[in-house]
Amino acid sequence: MPDTTARPVALLLENIHPYAVELLSTAGFEVRTHPGAMDEAELAAALPGVSVLGIRSTTHVTREVLAGTDDLLAIGAFCIGTNQIDLAAATDRGVAVFNAPFSNTRSVVEIAVAEIISLARRLTERDDQMHAGVWDKSADGAHEVRGRTLGIVGYGNIGSQLSVVAEALGMRVMFYDTTEKLALGNARACASLDELLAEADTVTLHVDGRSGNAGMFGAAQFAAMRPRSIFLNLSRGFVVDYAALRRHIESGHIAGAAVDVFPDEPKRKGDPFHSELRGLRNVILTPHIAGSTAEAQQDIGRFTAAKLRDYAGAGTTTLSVNLPQVTMDPRPGTCRIAHLHHNVPGAMARVNQLLAERGVNIEGQLLSTRGAVGYALTDIGTAGGVAPAGVLAALAEVPETISTRLLAS
């Protein structure tokens, strides 16, 4: 029989901030850490017995990995994106997924501004010359950003905040997004990407990791940009054709670029890095660190770890990226059932009928649905602080059940 007194295990990969370790340890988890990412085979071997998994952007959680474990309750992406996780497979397995959609917004905005200024002033070239012992005091190719037109592709949390900061620097701001967004300040929405590219002399990408964005910016888009424009990609590596970017930089059509994300990124610190963009003048390459500041990593560690703790302990799914969102205050003297099921007519009626047949009194219940799944938290009365025997096993046999577990309330 399994040891029910053992502490649940949290596995944290990719140098997640110590705040997450402290928070989960305090919540009763045995926390295991691993400094780098894991490939599919390594992760599959590490997951048995693990209740919650924490990753950043490099580790990929595939359907095959998820199929190999029945123990995993939740995955925390200690970053913004979740495209490295098979969300459909996680939902099918009853695994909740959480991320940190806001915690590093300011950090990304600040590096974007720093890189726009650096590229406009060609600071990296001046720095290289100085380190080589060459004094070249000249204004050739150096420009202020005041008065330039910034085109933001993707007007979410990062894009919209960048809009405000850039306008404060005296830039004219325009943006394009596939969904209608409220323009902040004097920013102007564009009806199409082509409209934005025709007017902006600085273009920065802040799109999400959905599969439809793959290859969205290639040779045609670079050709449509204004001559001597600046280009930034701090979003996802797979959205840009970097070979096409190299050609346009070498031709002089693009004056400079800053890139933080790549289609294939090394899994561990110190691993070799390869890119067709290496060695180009006025090109800033950074190792996926746009959101990597001490402040952002602290906030991400605290925020995401708290989501994992609250889901494991109380069934709370607030801000889950794949499950219906439910939160319910605890009721003393009750036990809580968390029940994820296929969202079909009569599913909850069958659950509640089963509880009634076993003489279980429902003290409180909340249900929410999201697409094909429904999620309910049900607080039930107990006899002497003990949940009725056999209830959980019976609920697992309900045809619509995906997963169910009993929690202390």
Beta strands, then each sheet from edge to edge (+ up, - down):
strand 1: 9-13
strand 2: 30-34
strand 3: 50-55
strand 4: 74-77
strand 5: 96-98
strand 6: 149-153
strand 7: 172-176
strand 8: 188-189
strand 9: 202-205
strand 10: 229-233
strand 11: 254-259
strand 12: 283-285
strand 13: 334-342
strand 14: 362-370
strand 15: 373-381
strand 16: 401-408
sheet 1: 2+ 1+ 3+ 4+ 5+
sheet 2: 8+ 7+ 6+ 9+ 10+ 11+ 12+
sheet 3: 14+ 15- 13+ 16-
end
